[in-house]
Amino acid sequence: MNLHYPILFHRHQDNPILTANDWPYPIHTVFNPGATRLADGTTLLLCRVEDRRGHSHFCAARSANGIDGWQIENTPTMVPDPQRRPEELWGIEDPRITYVPELERYAVVYTSFARGGPGVSLALTADFRDFEYFGNVMQPEDKDATLLPHRIGQSWALIHRPVGPTGAHIWISYSPDLRHWGSHKVMLEARLGAWWDANKIGLSPPLIETSEGWLMIYHGVRHTPAGCLYRLGLALFDLKTPEKCLLRGENWVFGPETPYERNGDVGYVTFPCGVTVEDDGDTLHMYYGAADSCIALATGSIRTLLEWLHASGRPARRTVDDRRCQ
Ligand code: BMA
């Protein structure tokens, strides 16, 4: 690590904060948790748990301070149900949680995995015990999805990462009812070439709403002869027109450096699906899967991330949906 680059996220000294050894029932690994703060301030992580078949389900862990003292449910919280939802045949992965005040529900958007490939599924819950399942809202191949917490104009907005002939870019789609989606638009593209986010990008935690715009922490993947590198970057989008990118940083801001991020089932992966904002309105707790094997915590500051974007970011170019490019 070169100390001349600013450190925007600070790893917690007790990382990893959750591992398979903490689980009350037999599991292989735990990683990529969604996160939210409940009405009483408790932090809830919806952890992706992988069993020894290789299939994943979700299990909730709760903590008063979001750091330690995790109370882990004794049984799985959300389980794949291929009888009712065939798209979950091989498991459910990578949940992102958004509280939606209009519905008085949390939206859990997750990857469902079956023969057709990974697709995007949605469920609503008030208490993380009972869930209303909407099934696949985006067909394969698609993942890395989240719902915005309120409508944009009249429409709900879903951010997701379909894979198509032009590559793996971040898109936004709109819906009047959470079931029928359209008005698909590209939000942010993989940069191609030799960039750190050249080969694939995807939303990581849900967007953070700030007075200056929607703040996005996204992952970028670079293929190397040794495998894939998963790192994180920042971008800012217009509040009223979220497909409009106001600023995108050039450098990555977080990546695999420690032994628990570099060694595991899939090494060199830092993959957050959840972020919470502490009571001061600025401090972020970013929860991430490390090497697809454990859960770690890094803290940051919204103000500092925005300052960094203003200092080093620039508006992003979009070419994938530019009808003038032949
Ligand atoms: C991505 C997702 C994540 C995983 C990462 C690294 O495509 O499937 O669940 O953490 O790959 O394996």
Boltz pocket constraint, residues with backbone or C-beta under 6 A from the ligand:
constraints:
  - pocket:
      binder: B
      contacts: [[A, 32], [A, 93], [A, 94], [A, 230], [A, 266], [A, 269], [A, 271], [A, 289], [A, 292]]
      max_distance: 6.0
